[in-house]
Amino acid sequence: MKPVTPDDALAAVVGAKPLPRTELTKKLWDYIKKNGLQNKKVKTQIDADDKLKVVFNGKKSVSMFEMTKLVSGHLKK
């Protein structure tokens, strides 16, 4: 899989070096789990901390499906 490069906002969460999308997703989930950001009641919701709020375009909470779309907007072409 071709590596993708995170922009500055996403790099604050997953690092700045290019990586395959699968690895980017793994690092993103590692960050979410390490910081307890998965909603306890609704497991498909991700509650943003300050770093993720920038990636989520200012939203406090997004579904994991919306998260995938928002993260795609933070990849350099």
N, C-alpha and C positions, 0 to 999 in steps of 0.2 A: 504494500500500500504506500502511495506517495506521501511523504511527510508534509505536514501543514505547519505554518508558523503563526503562533498566537500573537495578537497585538499586545500593547502594554497592559491593558486592563486584564486580559486573560492570563498574561504572563505572570502577573502578581499571584495567581492561584496555581498554575501548572508549570511555571518556568518559561524562559524565553526561547530555548532552542527548538528548532523544528523537530516534530515527532509525528509518527503515524496517528491518524484520527483515533484508532483503537486505544493507543497508549494515552492520548490526550483524555479520552473518556474515562479510562482507568484512573488517571491522576486526579481528575475532577471528582470522581466518586470517592477516592481515598480522602481528599480534602473535606468533602461533605461529611463523611463518616467520622473522621478524626475530630471535626469541630461540632458534631452533633446537630447538623443542619437539616437532617431529614425530619419532617414533621412527624411527631410521635403518634398522632391519631390518624392522619391521612398520609400513608407512606409514599404516595406518588407526588406529594408536595415537598418542595425544597424551600426552606426559609433562609433568606439571604443574610449573610453578615456584611460588613462594610465592603469587603473586597468583591464578593459576589454581586452585591447590589449594583455595582458599576457594570458588571458583565450582563446583568439582568435588566439593563436600561432603567435603573432606579426602582424597580419593583421589589417589594418586600418578600414576596412569595410567588413561586411559579411551579407549574407541574413539571415533571421530569421530561414530558414530551415538548413542552414549550421551551424548556432549558436547552434542549438539543438545537432548536431553531435559533435561539438567542446566541448560543455559543458559536454557531456557524457565522454569525455576523461579526465575530471578533477574530477572524482568521485573515491574515494578510494574503493578498492574491499573489 
